[in-house]
């Protein structure tokens, strides 16, 4: 599934894929693959991207279609 929220947040900061990649220490191809939904990043990379874009994990990576965990956990 494409990550349009990531692409939108990156564009809102007027960052290219290369600029974001440089900020978080990965290749431009990695950012492209994440945006296209072809790569599932590690939590560490997700957090780095969130920090760079001033967004939360929920804002960029949580899939609203995924069931939430029960509150009893």
C-alpha positions as CSV (number, residue, x, y, z in Angstrom):
1,X,0.0,0.0,0.0
2,X,1.4,3.4,-1.0
3,X,2.3,5.8,1.8
4,X,0.8,8.9,0.6
5,X,0.9,10.5,4.0
6,X,4.7,10.3,4.0
7,X,4.9,11.7,0.5
8,X,2.5,14.5,1.5
9,X,4.4,15.4,4.7
10,X,7.7,15.4,2.8
11,X,6.2,17.7,0.1
12,X,4.8,20.0,2.8
13,X,8.3,20.5,4.1
14,X,9.5,21.1,0.5
15,X,11.9,18.2,0.7
16,X,12.9,16.0,-2.2
17,X,13.3,12.3,-1.6
18,X,17.1,12.8,-1.7
19,X,17.0,15.5,1.0
20,X,14.9,13.4,3.3
21,X,17.1,10.4,2.7
22,X,20.1,12.4,3.5
23,X,18.5,13.6,6.8
24,X,17.7,10.1,7.9
25,X,20.8,8.3,6.6
26,X,19.3,6.1,3.8
27,X,19.3,6.1,0.1
28,X,16.8,8.0,-2.1
29,X,15.7,4.6,-3.4
30,X,14.7,3.6,0.2
31,X,12.5,6.6,0.6
32,X,11.0,6.0,-2.8
33,X,10.3,2.3,-1.9
34,X,8.6,3.3,1.4
35,X,6.4,5.9,-0.4
36,X,5.5,3.3,-3.0
37,X,4.7,0.7,-0.4
38,X,7.4,-1.7,-1.6
39,X,9.5,-1.5,1.6
40,X,8.6,-1.9,5.3
41,X,11.0,0.3,7.2
42,X,12.3,-0.6,10.7
43,X,10.9,1.2,13.7
44,X,14.2,3.1,14.0
45,X,13.9,4.4,10.5
46,X,10.2,5.2,11.0
47,X,11.1,7.3,14.0
48,X,13.9,9.1,12.2
49,X,11.5,10.0,9.4
50,X,8.9,11.2,11.8
51,X,11.4,13.3,13.6
52,X,12.7,14.8,10.3
53,X,9.1,15.7,9.2
54,X,7.8,16.7,12.7
55,X,5.1,14.0,12.6
56,X,4.1,11.2,14.9
57,X,4.2,7.5,14.0
58,X,0.4,7.4,13.9
59,X,0.3,10.3,11.4
60,X,2.7,8.7,9.0
61,X,2.7,5.0,9.4
62,X,-0.5,3.8,11.2
63,X,-3.0,2.1,8.8
64,X,-6.5,3.1,9.8
65,X,-7.8,-0.1,8.3
66,X,-5.8,-2.2,10.7
67,X,-7.7,-3.4,13.8
68,X,-6.7,-1.7,17.0
69,X,-5.4,-3.9,19.8
70,X,-7.9,-4.5,22.6
71,X,-7.6,-2.3,25.6
72,X,-7.1,-5.3,27.9
73,X,-3.6,-5.9,26.6
